[in-house]
Amino acid sequence: MASTKEYLDFILEQLSALDGITYRAMMGEYIIYYRGKIVGGIYDDRFLVKPTKSAVAIMPDAGLALPYEGSKKMLLVDNVDDRSFLFAFLTAIYEELPQPKKKQ
């Protein structure tokens, strides 16, 4: 099942306090970037993020989910209604996110 544009718009609105949030559509899903780094994405209308050490520490009870078959598990962000939580969460995990790969 592909994600809906309405759910993407909702998540983007929730993240609107953060400068540098962008996205890219990919095969019916959406990759979310924060200041050029991949944070995670929207898969089947779920907001999933990379399971960095700080992300797991902030959300120790978060479930792990597969964005798509054959992928690595990611953390499911259940608290998408709380803008202040999302702001603090993405700000806290930013430094641990991998640098984008250089295009050759």
Helices and strands as residue ranges (DSSP letters): H 5-14, E 21-26, E 29-34, E 37-43, E 46-49, H 53-58, E 64-65, E 74-76, H 83-93, G 94-96
